[in-house]
Each structure stands twice: as C-alpha cells, then as structure tokens.
Amino acid sequence: MVPEDDVPATDANESTGGSVDPDIRPDIATDKRFYPPADATDSTRPETVDATADATQPQTQTGTSDDDREVLNSESARRAKTQFRRRTDSKVVSTASVDEGCVLTLDSESSGEWMTRVPAERRAVLQEQRLWRVPDNWERFARVANEHGPDELLFYIPESGVYLVLLDLEHGGAARAGYRVETLGQLVVKTELPDKSALTELLRRIENSDDDDIATAVIDALQLLSKRWDHFESSYRMYYDKWSDERAWNAFKYHDDVIFESWSIEPWDNRQTVGHFIDEVCQSTPDVSRSVNDLLMEAGVVSPSPTVTISLQDRRFPIGYRVQALVEAGCSPGEAVDYLIERFEDNIRASWESIREADESTTRENVRAARDALYS
C-alpha cells in the first residue's frame, strides 16, 4: 500500500472547479478518500484506494490503475464524455454512471476525470439530502413530470419500510446533476369524497322548481340521504379506501414508458355508481336508487370517476433511522448525534452540551460537518 498524501482543501476546490461531489465529505483537507486530478504530479497521486475503507462510504479517485483506465475508456464513459462536450452550459458538473458502483464526474474547469465510488445501497436518507445516483436497493414506482421544475420520482426503501420522493435535478434543468430527497414517510392514498354542499344545492333547486318529472319517492330518498349523510359518507369512504389502494398501486407500478402529470389519478376502468350505497342508507327500491344515483352524478355530489391522490404524510420512522442516514452519509457518531440534537431536539441542546462535556465550537463544527455531508 502506497502512503496517501493529504490534499489541501484549497487545491482540491480549485482542481474541481469549485464543485465537489455532494456525496463526499467536504472537509477534504484530512479526508483520505479525496485524490488529486489526473494531471497531478506523481508525488501527489496515489496508486491505490484504501481497501480497508468502509464499504458504505463513497470514495473519489482518478483513473490511474489498469482497472480504472478500463472503466474510463469504456463505451459508457466515452459516451458520457461526448455528451458533455456537446453541452453549452459546460461550466456545470456533469455526471454519468459508467460502471457498477462508479460515477464519472466531468467539469470543464477541471483537467481531471473523476471516478466516484458510491455505496451501492442506502437504507436511510433524510429530507433535502443530495445524492448523485439512486441506490441499487431502492424500488422504483413512478415518475411525475413537472412542467416548471424537476421531475419527481417515487421510491421505496425495503430495509426500512420508508417511501420517498426524489427530485430528478438533471431532468429539471438544475445547475448540477443528481437527486435531492423532497419528502419521505409512509404512503397515504386518499379518494375524492362526496360533496354535501352540492347535495344541498340540488335539493334547493328541486324545491324551487315547478318540474314534476322527479318522482316523489326519489325526492324523499334525496332528503333522507341528506339527513343520513354521515352514514353515506362513511360507507363511501370505507368502500373506496379498499379499492383505491389496489388501483393506485397498479397505476403507479413503475414502467419505463409511463410518466404521470400529477400525484392525482383516476384509475377506474368503468364509470362508478353509488346505487348500492343508496340502497343501504335509504332502504329504497333499485329503481329509486338508480334515479338518485343519476341525479347525484349530474349535480356533482359524487364523481363517476373519483380522483385518487397519493402523498407521503405519515412521518413515523424505524428506531435509529436518522442516525443510520447520517452514518451512511459519512458522518462520525459525534457529528450525527450533535446534528440530530440541533435539528430535532433543540429544546435540550444546552443540557446535551453539558452532558457530553463539549465546548460550543466543537458542537457547531460537528453540526456544520453533518450538514455539509447531507446537503452540499
């Protein structure tokens, strides 16, 4: 193993054009995972990467070994370089996955070609965290296109049971490629509910109308439905909560060629009816229930194709989830704990600093380092 020389932070920042991989810890002055660009002098270029490094931590290196040269000369790497040269906004960092666990990073202001070895798996991330690539263990469900911003991608982390939405910065015209965690939690599916105010307006119009075409039995059923609205809405909600989940899962199951316009969809193959709810609530005849159903549809009380909306609202996480996210991002235990106290338990921060017998500057530095690891 050839000893590795530290690279001062100023030199590293200059050699990368001021853009350091957000998956790499920024305190690179003492970080053995950071290496100089390909045109660095022999005295500063390492021959190997530390094989004892934590496999979950990303490593940055230049392609100096035979294996690395092979990766950098691969077809995918050449294609990435060609696409990069055609870009008009070539001052920004361009990244491309060129091999399993490797990302090629190019910058017009840097003379180096950087290969970033990123963890193949992530079991935990935090909101607003930046990533160069999507971990291998995540399950993809859907892409939602945004006309005026980055596309949104729905993923599931099976090891922690957490869903998350990533912003695809590359497809959103962002200055730097990669992804940012927009939100995460548990999946919630909600169905559009009946509109009671529309029923009230329907009854008012019928009362003020001289039209005798509506049978008295139908009017009586509508009035009874208004009185028993809570029963009707509860039955409607229970029915569609069951079927909406299944329909939404089938609709949002990932396909390469399917892109959604929003998180709200109408997943029904056939026109929906509520006659069976009318039978249950009003004990009416089938003919009356059908007539009531038609009137409710026309008046907008219920929809023939209820909208189903998917969101991430439940923020309960497994025990230790946030600590794991910070450690996987490259934080030390002290940085992880200090950051969590600062971010989520600010009311006990003073007592915490006293307990761990650390001065304020140390705590601040730990919090800064954790933020840089997550969000830079």
C-alpha positions as CSV (number, residue, x, y, z in Angstrom):
1,M,0.0,0.0,0.0
2,V,1.5,3.4,-1.0
3,P,1.0,6.1,1.6
4,E,-1.6,8.7,0.6
5,D,-0.8,12.4,0.9
6,D,-3.5,14.8,2.1
7,V,-4.7,17.3,-0.4
8,P,-5.3,20.8,1.0
9,A,-8.9,22.0,0.7
10,T,-8.0,25.0,-1.4
11,D,-6.1,22.8,-4.0
12,A,-9.0,20.3,-4.2
13,N,-11.6,23.0,-4.6
14,E,-9.6,24.6,-7.4
15,S,-9.0,21.3,-9.2
16,T,-12.7,20.5,-9.3
17,G,-13.8,23.9,-10.5
18,G,-15.3,24.7,-7.1
19,S,-17.7,21.7,-7.4
20,V,-17.1,18.8,-5.0
21,D,-19.2,15.7,-5.2
22,P,-22.1,16.2,-2.7
23,D,-21.7,12.5,-1.6
24,I,-18.1,13.3,-0.5
25,R,-17.4,14.9,2.9
26,P,-16.3,18.5,2.2
27,D,-13.6,18.6,5.0
28,I,-11.2,17.1,2.4
29,A,-8.1,18.5,4.0
30,T,-7.9,15.4,6.1
31,D,-10.1,13.1,4.1
32,K,-8.1,10.1,2.7
33,R,-10.9,9.4,0.2
34,F,-10.1,12.5,-1.9
35,Y,-7.5,12.4,-4.5
36,P,-5.9,14.9,-7.0
37,P,-7.0,15.1,-10.6
38,A,-5.4,13.1,-13.4
39,D,-2.8,15.7,-14.3
40,A,-1.5,15.9,-10.7
41,T,2.2,15.3,-10.1
42,D,3.4,11.8,-9.4
43,S,4.4,12.8,-5.9
44,T,0.8,13.6,-5.0
45,R,-1.0,10.8,-6.9
46,P,-1.9,7.6,-5.0
47,E,-1.6,4.3,-6.7
48,T,-4.4,2.6,-4.9
49,V,-7.5,3.2,-3.0
50,D,-7.5,2.1,0.7
51,A,-9.0,-1.3,0.5
52,T,-9.9,-1.2,4.2
53,A,-12.2,1.8,3.9
54,D,-15.7,1.4,5.0
55,A,-17.6,-0.1,2.0
56,T,-20.6,2.1,2.8
57,Q,-18.6,5.2,2.3
58,P,-18.1,6.8,-1.1
59,Q,-14.5,7.1,-2.4
60,T,-13.2,9.5,-5.0
61,Q,-10.2,8.7,-7.1
62,T,-8.6,9.3,-10.5
63,G,-8.3,6.6,-13.1
64,T,-4.6,5.6,-12.6
65,S,-4.8,1.8,-12.2
66,D,-5.3,-0.6,-15.2
67,D,-8.9,-1.4,-13.9
68,D,-9.7,2.3,-13.6
69,R,-8.3,3.1,-17.1
70,E,-10.5,0.3,-18.4
71,V,-13.6,1.8,-16.8
72,L,-12.7,5.4,-18.0
73,N,-12.2,4.1,-21.6
74,S,-15.4,2.0,-21.6
75,E,-18.1,2.7,-24.1
76,S,-20.4,4.3,-21.4
77,A,-17.6,6.6,-20.3
78,R,-16.8,7.7,-23.8
79,R,-20.5,8.3,-24.5
80,A,-20.7,10.4,-21.3
81,K,-17.7,12.5,-22.4
82,T,-19.1,13.1,-25.9
83,Q,-22.4,14.2,-24.5
84,F,-20.6,16.5,-22.0
85,R,-18.6,18.2,-24.8
86,R,-21.8,19.0,-26.7
87,R,-23.3,20.9,-23.8
88,T,-23.5,24.6,-23.9
89,D,-23.6,25.1,-20.2
90,S,-20.3,23.2,-19.7
91,K,-19.3,25.0,-16.6
92,V,-21.6,22.8,-14.6
93,V,-20.6,19.4,-13.3
94,S,-21.7,16.5,-15.5
95,T,-22.0,13.0,-14.0
96,A,-22.7,9.6,-15.5
97,S,-22.8,6.1,-14.2
98,V,-20.1,4.2,-16.1
99,D,-19.8,1.0,-14.1
100,E,-21.4,-0.7,-11.1
101,G,-20.6,1.5,-8.1
102,C,-18.7,4.1,-10.2
103,V,-19.8,7.6,-11.4
104,L,-17.7,9.6,-13.8
105,T,-17.7,13.3,-13.0
106,L,-16.6,15.9,-15.6
107,D,-16.1,19.6,-15.2
108,S,-14.9,21.9,-18.0
109,E,-12.9,24.0,-15.4
110,S,-11.0,20.9,-14.2
111,S,-8.5,19.0,-16.2
112,G,-9.2,15.8,-14.3
113,E,-11.6,12.9,-14.9
114,W,-13.1,11.8,-11.6
115,M,-14.5,8.5,-10.7
116,T,-16.7,8.5,-7.7
117,R,-17.2,5.1,-5.9
118,V,-20.6,5.4,-4.3
119,P,-22.4,3.0,-1.9
120,A,-24.5,0.5,-3.9
121,E,-27.1,0.6,-1.2
122,R,-28.7,3.2,1.1
123,R,-31.1,2.1,3.9
124,A,-31.8,5.5,5.2
125,V,-31.8,9.2,3.9
126,L,-33.1,12.5,5.3
127,Q,-35.2,15.2,3.7
128,E,-33.3,17.6,1.4
129,Q,-30.3,15.2,1.3
130,R,-28.4,15.2,-2.0
131,L,-27.4,12.1,-3.9
132,W,-25.5,11.6,-7.2
133,R,-27.3,8.4,-8.0
134,V,-30.2,6.2,-7.0
135,P,-29.1,3.3,-4.7
136,D,-29.4,-0.2,-6.0
137,N,-31.7,-1.5,-3.3
138,W,-34.5,1.1,-3.8
139,E,-37.7,0.0,-5.5
140,R,-39.0,2.5,-8.1
141,F,-42.7,3.1,-8.5
142,A,-43.4,6.2,-10.6
143,R,-42.2,9.4,-12.3
144,V,-44.3,12.5,-12.2
145,A,-43.4,15.2,-14.7
146,N,-43.3,18.9,-13.6
147,E,-43.6,21.5,-16.4
148,H,-41.8,24.2,-14.4
149,G,-39.4,22.2,-12.3
150,P,-37.6,18.8,-11.7
151,D,-39.5,15.6,-12.2
152,E,-40.5,13.7,-9.0
153,L,-39.7,10.0,-8.6
154,L,-41.4,7.7,-6.0
155,F,-39.2,5.1,-4.4
156,Y,-39.4,2.6,-1.6
157,I,-36.6,1.5,0.7
158,P,-37.5,-2.1,1.6
159,E,-35.0,-2.5,4.5
160,S,-36.5,0.4,6.5
161,G,-40.1,0.4,5.1
162,V,-39.9,4.1,4.1
163,Y,-41.2,5.7,0.9
164,L,-39.6,8.8,-0.5
165,V,-39.9,11.2,-3.4
166,L,-36.7,12.3,-5.2
167,L,-36.3,15.4,-7.3
168,D,-34.6,14.5,-10.5
169,L,-32.4,17.6,-10.8
170,E,-30.8,16.5,-14.2
171,H,-34.2,16.5,-15.9
172,G,-35.2,19.8,-14.2
173,G,-32.5,21.9,-15.7
174,A,-30.7,22.2,-12.4
175,A,-27.1,23.6,-12.4
176,R,-25.8,20.2,-11.2
177,A,-27.0,16.7,-11.9
178,G,-28.1,14.4,-9.3
179,Y,-31.1,13.9,-7.0
180,R,-32.5,15.6,-3.8
181,V,-34.8,14.0,-1.3
182,E,-38.0,16.1,-1.4
183,T,-40.1,14.2,1.2
184,L,-40.3,10.8,2.9
185,G,-42.5,8.8,5.2
186,Q,-45.4,6.4,4.8
187,L,-47.6,6.3,1.7
188,V,-51.1,7.6,2.1
189,V,-53.8,7.1,-0.5
190,K,-56.9,9.3,-0.4
191,T,-60.1,9.2,-2.6
192,E,-62.2,12.2,-3.6
193,L,-65.2,12.2,-1.2
194,P,-68.8,13.2,-1.9
195,D,-69.8,16.9,-1.8
196,K,-72.6,17.6,0.7
197,S,-72.9,21.2,-0.3
198,A,-73.7,20.0,-3.9
199,L,-76.5,17.8,-2.5
200,T,-77.9,20.8,-0.5
201,E,-77.9,22.9,-3.7
202,L,-79.6,20.1,-5.6
203,L,-82.4,19.9,-3.0
204,R,-82.8,23.7,-3.1
205,R,-83.2,23.6,-6.9
206,I,-85.7,20.8,-6.8
207,E,-87.8,22.7,-4.1
208,N,-87.8,25.9,-6.2
209,S,-88.6,24.1,-9.5
210,D,-92.0,23.6,-11.0
211,D,-90.8,20.5,-12.8
212,D,-92.8,17.4,-11.8
213,D,-90.6,14.9,-13.7
214,I,-88.8,13.9,-10.5
215,A,-90.8,11.3,-8.6
216,T,-91.8,11.9,-5.0
217,A,-90.0,8.7,-3.9
218,V,-86.8,10.0,-5.4
219,I,-87.1,13.4,-3.7
220,D,-87.8,11.6,-0.4
221,A,-84.7,9.5,-0.8
222,L,-82.6,12.6,-1.5
223,Q,-83.9,14.3,1.6
224,L,-83.3,11.2,3.7
225,L,-79.8,10.9,2.2
226,S,-79.1,14.5,3.4
227,K,-80.2,13.6,6.9
228,R,-78.1,10.4,7.0
229,W,-75.1,12.0,5.2
230,D,-72.5,10.8,7.8
231,H,-73.6,7.2,7.3
232,F,-73.5,7.6,3.5
233,E,-70.0,9.3,3.5
234,S,-68.6,6.6,5.9
235,S,-69.8,3.8,3.7
236,Y,-68.4,5.5,0.6
237,R,-65.1,6.1,2.3
238,M,-64.7,2.5,3.5
239,Y,-65.5,1.1,0.1
240,Y,-63.1,3.3,-1.9
241,D,-60.3,3.2,0.7
242,K,-60.2,-0.5,0.0
243,W,-60.3,-0.4,-3.8
244,S,-58.3,2.9,-4.2
245,D,-55.2,1.4,-2.7
246,E,-55.2,-1.5,-5.1
247,R,-56.0,0.6,-8.1
248,A,-53.3,3.2,-7.2
249,W,-50.6,0.6,-6.7
250,N,-51.4,-0.9,-10.1
251,A,-51.4,2.5,-11.7
252,F,-48.2,3.7,-10.1
253,K,-46.3,0.5,-10.6
254,Y,-43.2,1.6,-12.5
255,H,-43.0,1.3,-16.3
256,D,-40.2,3.0,-18.4
257,D,-42.7,4.5,-20.8
258,V,-45.3,5.8,-18.2
259,I,-45.0,9.3,-16.9
260,F,-47.7,10.9,-14.8
261,E,-48.8,14.6,-14.8
262,S,-49.6,14.7,-11.1
263,W,-50.0,12.6,-8.0
264,S,-53.7,12.6,-8.5
265,I,-55.1,10.0,-10.9
266,E,-58.4,8.4,-12.0
267,P,-57.6,4.7,-12.0
268,W,-61.1,3.3,-12.7
269,D,-61.8,1.3,-15.9
270,N,-65.6,1.8,-15.7
271,R,-68.0,4.5,-14.6
272,Q,-68.6,4.3,-10.9
273,T,-72.1,4.2,-9.3
274,V,-73.4,4.7,-5.8
275,G,-76.7,3.0,-6.1
276,H,-75.7,0.3,-3.6
277,F,-74.9,3.0,-1.0
278,I,-78.4,4.5,-1.6
279,D,-80.0,1.1,-1.0
280,E,-78.1,0.7,2.2
281,V,-78.7,4.2,3.6
282,C,-82.2,4.9,2.4
283,Q,-83.6,1.4,2.1
284,S,-85.0,2.4,-1.3
285,T,-86.0,0.3,-4.3
286,P,-83.5,-0.4,-7.1
287,D,-85.3,1.9,-9.5
288,V,-85.3,4.8,-7.0
289,S,-81.6,4.2,-6.1
290,R,-80.7,4.3,-9.8
291,S,-82.6,7.6,-10.2
292,V,-81.0,9.1,-7.2
293,N,-77.6,8.0,-8.4
294,D,-78.1,9.8,-11.8
295,L,-79.2,13.0,-10.1
296,L,-76.2,12.9,-7.7
297,M,-73.8,12.4,-10.7
298,E,-75.3,15.2,-12.7
299,A,-75.2,17.6,-9.7
300,G,-71.6,16.8,-8.9
301,V,-72.4,15.3,-5.5
302,V,-70.3,12.3,-6.4
303,S,-68.0,11.6,-9.3
304,P,-68.3,8.8,-11.9
305,S,-64.5,8.5,-11.7
306,P,-63.3,9.6,-8.2
307,T,-59.8,11.1,-8.1
308,V,-57.3,9.1,-6.1
309,T,-54.3,11.1,-4.7
310,I,-51.0,9.6,-3.4
311,S,-49.0,11.5,-0.8
312,L,-46.3,10.9,1.9
313,Q,-47.8,12.2,5.1
314,D,-47.0,9.8,8.0
315,R,-43.6,10.6,9.3
316,R,-43.0,7.7,11.6
317,F,-39.6,6.1,11.1
318,P,-37.9,3.0,12.5
319,I,-35.8,3.4,15.6
320,G,-32.4,4.6,14.7
321,Y,-33.4,5.6,11.2
322,R,-32.0,9.2,11.3
323,V,-28.7,8.0,12.9
324,Q,-28.3,5.4,10.2
325,A,-28.9,8.0,7.5
326,L,-26.2,10.3,8.9
327,V,-23.7,7.5,9.3
328,E,-24.3,6.3,5.7
329,A,-23.7,9.8,4.5
330,G,-20.3,9.7,6.1
331,C,-20.8,11.4,9.5
332,S,-18.9,10.4,12.6
333,P,-21.0,9.3,15.6
334,G,-20.4,12.7,17.3
335,E,-21.4,14.6,14.2
336,A,-24.6,12.5,13.8
337,V,-25.7,12.9,17.4
338,D,-24.9,16.7,17.6
339,Y,-26.8,17.3,14.3
340,L,-29.9,15.3,15.5
341,I,-30.0,17.3,18.8
342,E,-29.6,20.6,16.8
343,R,-32.2,19.7,14.2
344,F,-34.9,17.7,16.1
345,E,-34.3,18.3,19.8
346,D,-33.3,22.0,20.1
347,N,-35.1,22.4,23.5
348,I,-32.5,20.1,25.1
349,R,-29.4,21.3,23.3
350,A,-27.9,23.2,26.2
351,S,-28.2,20.3,28.6
352,W,-26.8,18.0,26.0
353,E,-23.7,20.1,25.5
354,S,-23.2,20.0,29.3
355,I,-23.7,16.2,29.5
356,R,-21.2,15.4,26.8
357,E,-18.7,18.0,28.1
358,A,-18.0,19.5,24.7
359,D,-17.5,23.2,24.0
360,E,-19.8,25.1,21.8
361,S,-17.3,25.4,18.9
362,T,-16.9,21.6,18.8
363,T,-20.7,21.2,18.6
364,R,-21.0,23.8,15.9
365,E,-18.3,22.2,13.8
366,N,-20.0,18.8,14.1
367,V,-23.3,20.2,13.1
368,R,-21.7,22.0,10.1
369,A,-19.9,18.9,9.0
370,A,-23.1,16.8,9.1
371,R,-25.0,19.5,7.1
372,D,-22.2,19.5,4.5
373,A,-22.3,15.7,4.3
374,L,-26.1,15.7,3.7
375,Y,-26.8,18.8,1.7
376,S,-23.7,20.1,-0.1
